[in-house]
Amino acid sequence: MLKVQEIRELIKLVDQSNLDEFVYEVDDCKIKMKKNQAGVVTVSSQPAVAPVVVEAPKPQAGAPAAPAAVQQDAPKEEAAPEPIVNENLHQVTSPMVGTFYASPSPDQDAYVKVGDKVSNDSIVCIVEAMKLFNEIEAEVSGEIVEILVKDGQLVEYGQPLFLVKLQ
């Protein structure tokens, strides 16, 4: 089975390419991604009951706006203000649409807090999608300087979750 990071890389590559459809099969796992004119990438796995729909990155200025993918009929959280981007800061982004959880369970401490040191493989949170709890890694070494979302908040594909000051 592919790791979340590997799936994230595949989504980026397909999104940046001229491909309209991509299929990857190994053993009992099959991943199929399609792009359409609406700018939505669909990722599905054979054992899953329904496909996971993720929103593609926002179009560039001057490009026609694409309709957003709707996962469920829950009220939307207010969007957080855009963080100030510094070249020494890395954004840890959500690899999928889902619910952000700061800790492994409600009665445990958060994976990370502001000021914590993280390494490439440090787990910083969980994003739950379709009852699957996906551990999200920091992907860089550094210090957590800001947590951009609240526990239990719905997050979109590519939405910044943390700012990490690179070492």
C-alpha positions, 0 to 999 in steps of 0.5 A: 500500500502506498504511503500518504506522501507517495499518493500526494506526490502522484496527485501533484505530478498528475495535476501538473502534467497534461494527463487526463487519467492515471492508473496505478496498480500493484497487488490488490491496490489500485489507484485511479486519478482523473482530471476533468475540465472542472479541475477536480482530481479523483483518487480511488482504491479498490478496497474502498467503497466510494472514491475520495474526491479532492479539490485541485489547487486554485487556478491562477489569476485570469483562469476561469474558476472551477467549482469546488468539490463537495464531500459532505453537507456540513457547514463550512468553517470560516477560512483562516487568514492567509499566513505570512510566508517567509523563506525560512518557513515551510508549510505542512499542508493537508494531502486530502479533504478531511477532518483535522485532529491534533492528537491521536485521541481526545484524551491524549495530548496533541502531537505537536505544540508551538515551539516543538522540534520536529524531524522529517518523519515526525507525525504532526496530526491526523486527517480523517477521511471516510473513516480512515485516519491518516497520520501526517508527517512534518516532511522537514526538520525544524520548529513548529511556529504556528498551528493554522487550524483548530482541532476537529476543523474540516480541511481542504486538499493543499490547505496549510496546517502548520508553519515550520521554521526550517533548521 
